[in-house]
Amino acid sequence: MKIAFIGLGHMGGPMAANLLKAGHAVTAFDLVPAALEAAKAAEGAEVVITMLPAAQHVKTVYLDDDGVLAGVAKGVPLVDSSTIDPATAKLVAAAAAKQGNPFADAPVSSGGGGAQAGTLTFMVGAGEALFETLRPVLSGMGKNMVRCGETGTGQIAKTCNNLLLGISMIGVAEAMKLGETLGIDPAKLASIVNTSTGRCWSSDTCNPYPGIIETAPASRGYSGGFGADLMLKDLGLAVDAARGAKQPVFMGALAQQLYQSMSQQGLGGIDFSGIIKLYGKN
């Protein structure tokens, strides 16, 4: 299948490479030239996939006069795997529908490691027919494809998941630092937590205490992984969505403040598990 892939960053680059490995013909464009050549990129494509930093980039790439919608043929499916707000996904979907292009919001989970390994989870907002059409394409980049509902629900799922992830990482960091301060060996504490009721992904896979999980960013100076500024962006999406729905997110709002503090201290580029640094030196 001829696929136009726009956005070759930390996630998009490996995703496009895995599509090539799966046998697809991929024309790839990075964000900066894509802003100027999105229409050209979409010409001749049978599917267009975007993986962009934020909502404003998605609007530009799809809706500008020289954007994707200006060059794509009628009927070609459009897939946005960026993490953005549901309203923007619906806005782009409506514009695409006017010219006969089905649109799916399909954000991902499992991070850079999942992108490299081709084991991403896709949270897809799309009609059933479009979802089934896209399944063979998405399977080249991930192992789990979940239809969440109609357009925008993929972004809702991603927003809620990352809200929980940001909160849980703070909880694990706080517990690990308290245990260390009170005198228990952090490795021993982690082994107990990870076989007890406190166990979660933030404790058993991405533990924020250095040396606990060999493959975790904390064990390589918090490099790689999911940047704290990206988590701050996602928590902003969650808090804004909650405000619009008049739904309290008490812990989410506090988590946003803590990651904001981390960013203001110049730590926004390290993995979000580095939130443990707010609790003092290890």
Secondary structure as a PSIPRED ss2 file (coil, helix, strand):
# PSIPRED VFORMAT (PSIPRED V4.0)

   1 M C   1.000  0.000  0.000
   2 K E   0.000  0.000  1.000
   3 I E   0.000  0.000  1.000
   4 A E   0.000  0.000  1.000
   5 F E   0.000  0.000  1.000
   6 I E   0.000  0.000  1.000
   7 G C   1.000  0.000  0.000
   8 L C   1.000  0.000  0.000
   9 G C   1.000  0.000  0.000
  10 H C   1.000  0.000  0.000
  11 M C   1.000  0.000  0.000
  12 G H   0.000  1.000  0.000
  13 G H   0.000  1.000  0.000
  14 P H   0.000  1.000  0.000
  15 M H   0.000  1.000  0.000
  16 A H   0.000  1.000  0.000
  17 A H   0.000  1.000  0.000
  18 N H   0.000  1.000  0.000
  19 L H   0.000  1.000  0.000
  20 L H   0.000  1.000  0.000
  21 K H   0.000  1.000  0.000
  22 A C   1.000  0.000  0.000
  23 G C   1.000  0.000  0.000
  24 H C   1.000  0.000  0.000
  25 A E   0.000  0.000  1.000
  26 V E   0.000  0.000  1.000
  27 T E   0.000  0.000  1.000
  28 A E   0.000  0.000  1.000
  29 F E   0.000  0.000  1.000
  30 D C   1.000  0.000  0.000
  31 L H   0.000  1.000  0.000
  32 V H   0.000  1.000  0.000
  33 P H   0.000  1.000  0.000
  34 A H   0.000  1.000  0.000
  35 A H   0.000  1.000  0.000
  36 L H   0.000  1.000  0.000
  37 E H   0.000  1.000  0.000
  38 A H   0.000  1.000  0.000
  39 A H   0.000  1.000  0.000
  40 K H   0.000  1.000  0.000
  41 A H   0.000  1.000  0.000
  42 A H   0.000  1.000  0.000
  43 E C   1.000  0.000  0.000
  44 G C   1.000  0.000  0.000
  45 A C   1.000  0.000  0.000
  46 E C   1.000  0.000  0.000
  47 V E   0.000  0.000  1.000
  48 V E   0.000  0.000  1.000
  49 I E   0.000  0.000  1.000
  50 T E   0.000  0.000  1.000
  51 M C   1.000  0.000  0.000
  52 L C   1.000  0.000  0.000
  53 P C   1.000  0.000  0.000
  54 A C   1.000  0.000  0.000
  55 A H   0.000  1.000  0.000
  56 Q H   0.000  1.000  0.000
  57 H H   0.000  1.000  0.000
  58 V H   0.000  1.000  0.000
  59 K H   0.000  1.000  0.000
  60 T H   0.000  1.000  0.000
  61 V H   0.000  1.000  0.000
  62 Y H   0.000  1.000  0.000
  63 L H   0.000  1.000  0.000
  64 D C   1.000  0.000  0.000
  65 D C   1.000  0.000  0.000
  66 D C   1.000  0.000  0.000
  67 G C   1.000  0.000  0.000
  68 V H   0.000  1.000  0.000
  69 L H   0.000  1.000  0.000
  70 A H   0.000  1.000  0.000
  71 G H   0.000  1.000  0.000
  72 V C   1.000  0.000  0.000
  73 A C   1.000  0.000  0.000
  74 K C   1.000  0.000  0.000
  75 G C   1.000  0.000  0.000
  76 V C   1.000  0.000  0.000
  77 P C   1.000  0.000  0.000
  78 L E   0.000  0.000  1.000
  79 V E   0.000  0.000  1.000
  80 D E   0.000  0.000  1.000
  81 S C   1.000  0.000  0.000
  82 S C   1.000  0.000  0.000
  83 T C   1.000  0.000  0.000
  84 I C   1.000  0.000  0.000
  85 D C   1.000  0.000  0.000
  86 P H   0.000  1.000  0.000
  87 A H   0.000  1.000  0.000
  88 T H   0.000  1.000  0.000
  89 A H   0.000  1.000  0.000
  90 K H   0.000  1.000  0.000
  91 L H   0.000  1.000  0.000
  92 V H   0.000  1.000  0.000
  93 A H   0.000  1.000  0.000
  94 A H   0.000  1.000  0.000
  95 A H   0.000  1.000  0.000
  96 A H   0.000  1.000  0.000
  97 A H   0.000  1.000  0.000
  98 K H   0.000  1.000  0.000
  99 Q C   1.000  0.000  0.000
 100 G C   1.000  0.000  0.000
 101 N C   1.000  0.000  0.000
 102 P C   1.000  0.000  0.000
 103 F E   0.000  0.000  1.000
 104 A E   0.000  0.000  1.000
 105 D E   0.000  0.000  1.000
 106 A C   1.000  0.000  0.000
 107 P C   1.000  0.000  0.000
 108 V E   0.000  0.000  1.000
 109 S E   0.000  0.000  1.000
 110 S C   1.000  0.000  0.000
 111 G H   0.000  1.000  0.000
 112 G H   0.000  1.000  0.000
 113 G H   0.000  1.000  0.000
 114 G H   0.000  1.000  0.000
 115 A H   0.000  1.000  0.000
 116 Q H   0.000  1.000  0.000
 117 A H   0.000  1.000  0.000
 118 G C   1.000  0.000  0.000
 119 T C   1.000  0.000  0.000
 120 L E   0.000  0.000  1.000
 121 T E   0.000  0.000  1.000
 122 F E   0.000  0.000  1.000
 123 M E   0.000  0.000  1.000
 124 V E   0.000  0.000  1.000
 125 G E   0.000  0.000  1.000
 126 A C   1.000  0.000  0.000
 127 G C   1.000  0.000  0.000
 128 E H   0.000  1.000  0.000
 129 A H   0.000  1.000  0.000
 130 L H   0.000  1.000  0.000
 131 F H   0.000  1.000  0.000
 132 E H   0.000  1.000  0.000
 133 T H   0.000  1.000  0.000
 134 L H   0.000  1.000  0.000
 135 R H   0.000  1.000  0.000
 136 P H   0.000  1.000  0.000
 137 V H   0.000  1.000  0.000
 138 L H   0.000  1.000  0.000
 139 S C   1.000  0.000  0.000
 140 G C   1.000  0.000  0.000
 141 M C   1.000  0.000  0.000
 142 G E   0.000  0.000  1.000
 143 K E   0.000  0.000  1.000
 144 N E   0.000  0.000  1.000
 145 M E   0.000  0.000  1.000
 146 V E   0.000  0.000  1.000
 147 R E   0.000  0.000  1.000
 148 C E   0.000  0.000  1.000
 149 G E   0.000  0.000  1.000
 150 E C   1.000  0.000  0.000
 151 T C   1.000  0.000  0.000
 152 G C   1.000  0.000  0.000
 153 T H   0.000  1.000  0.000
 154 G H   0.000  1.000  0.000
 155 Q H   0.000  1.000  0.000
 156 I H   0.000  1.000  0.000
 157 A H   0.000  1.000  0.000
 158 K H   0.000  1.000  0.000
 159 T H   0.000  1.000  0.000
 160 C H   0.000  1.000  0.000
 161 N H   0.000  1.000  0.000
 162 N H   0.000  1.000  0.000
 163 L H   0.000  1.000  0.000
 164 L H   0.000  1.000  0.000
 165 L H   0.000  1.000  0.000
 166 G H   0.000  1.000  0.000
 167 I H   0.000  1.000  0.000
 168 S H   0.000  1.000  0.000
 169 M H   0.000  1.000  0.000
 170 I H   0.000  1.000  0.000
 171 G H   0.000  1.000  0.000
 172 V H   0.000  1.000  0.000
 173 A H   0.000  1.000  0.000
 174 E H   0.000  1.000  0.000
 175 A H   0.000  1.000  0.000
 176 M H   0.000  1.000  0.000
 177 K H   0.000  1.000  0.000
 178 L H   0.000  1.000  0.000
 179 G H   0.000  1.000  0.000
 180 E H   0.000  1.000  0.000
 181 T H   0.000  1.000  0.000
 182 L H   0.000  1.000  0.000
 183 G C   1.000  0.000  0.000
 184 I C   1.000  0.000  0.000
 185 D C   1.000  0.000  0.000
 186 P H   0.000  1.000  0.000
 187 A H   0.000  1.000  0.000
 188 K H   0.000  1.000  0.000
 189 L H   0.000  1.000  0.000
 190 A H   0.000  1.000  0.000
 191 S H   0.000  1.000  0.000
 192 I H   0.000  1.000  0.000
 193 V H   0.000  1.000  0.000
 194 N C   1.000  0.000  0.000
 195 T C   1.000  0.000  0.000
 196 S C   1.000  0.000  0.000
 197 T C   1.000  0.000  0.000
 198 G C   1.000  0.000  0.000
 199 R C   1.000  0.000  0.000
 200 C C   1.000  0.000  0.000
 201 W H   0.000  1.000  0.000
 202 S H   0.000  1.000  0.000
 203 S H   0.000  1.000  0.000
 204 D H   0.000  1.000  0.000
 205 T C   1.000  0.000  0.000
 206 C C   1.000  0.000  0.000
 207 N C   1.000  0.000  0.000
 208 P C   1.000  0.000  0.000
 209 Y C   1.000  0.000  0.000
 210 P C   1.000  0.000  0.000
 211 G C   1.000  0.000  0.000
 212 I C   1.000  0.000  0.000
 213 I C   1.000  0.000  0.000
 214 E C   1.000  0.000  0.000
 215 T C   1.000  0.000  0.000
 216 A C   1.000  0.000  0.000
 217 P H   0.000  1.000  0.000
 218 A H   0.000  1.000  0.000
 219 S H   0.000  1.000  0.000
 220 R H   0.000  1.000  0.000
 221 G C   1.000  0.000  0.000
 222 Y C   1.000  0.000  0.000
 223 S C   1.000  0.000  0.000
 224 G C   1.000  0.000  0.000
 225 G C   1.000  0.000  0.000
 226 F C   1.000  0.000  0.000
 227 G E   0.000  0.000  1.000
 228 A H   0.000  1.000  0.000
 229 D H   0.000  1.000  0.000
 230 L H   0.000  1.000  0.000
 231 M H   0.000  1.000  0.000
 232 L H   0.000  1.000  0.000
 233 K H   0.000  1.000  0.000
 234 D H   0.000  1.000  0.000
 235 L H   0.000  1.000  0.000
 236 G H   0.000  1.000  0.000
 237 L H   0.000  1.000  0.000
 238 A H   0.000  1.000  0.000
 239 V H   0.000  1.000  0.000
 240 D H   0.000  1.000  0.000
 241 A H   0.000  1.000  0.000
 242 A H   0.000  1.000  0.000
 243 R H   0.000  1.000  0.000
 244 G H   0.000  1.000  0.000
 245 A H   0.000  1.000  0.000
 246 K C   1.000  0.000  0.000
 247 Q C   1.000  0.000  0.000
 248 P C   1.000  0.000  0.000
 249 V C   1.000  0.000  0.000
 250 F H   0.000  1.000  0.000
 251 M H   0.000  1.000  0.000
 252 G H   0.000  1.000  0.000
 253 A H   0.000  1.000  0.000
 254 L H   0.000  1.000  0.000
 255 A H   0.000  1.000  0.000
 256 Q H   0.000  1.000  0.000
 257 Q H   0.000  1.000  0.000
 258 L H   0.000  1.000  0.000
 259 Y H   0.000  1.000  0.000
 260 Q H   0.000  1.000  0.000
 261 S H   0.000  1.000  0.000
 262 M H   0.000  1.000  0.000
 263 S H   0.000  1.000  0.000
 264 Q H   0.000  1.000  0.000
 265 Q H   0.000  1.000  0.000
 266 G H   0.000  1.000  0.000
 267 L H   0.000  1.000  0.000
 268 G C   1.000  0.000  0.000
 269 G C   1.000  0.000  0.000
 270 I C   1.000  0.000  0.000
 271 D E   0.000  0.000  1.000
 272 F H   0.000  1.000  0.000
 273 S H   0.000  1.000  0.000
 274 G H   0.000  1.000  0.000
 275 I H   0.000  1.000  0.000
 276 I H   0.000  1.000  0.000
 277 K H   0.000  1.000  0.000
 278 L H   0.000  1.000  0.000
 279 Y H   0.000  1.000  0.000
 280 G C   1.000  0.000  0.000
 281 K C   1.000  0.000  0.000
 282 N C   1.000  0.000  0.000
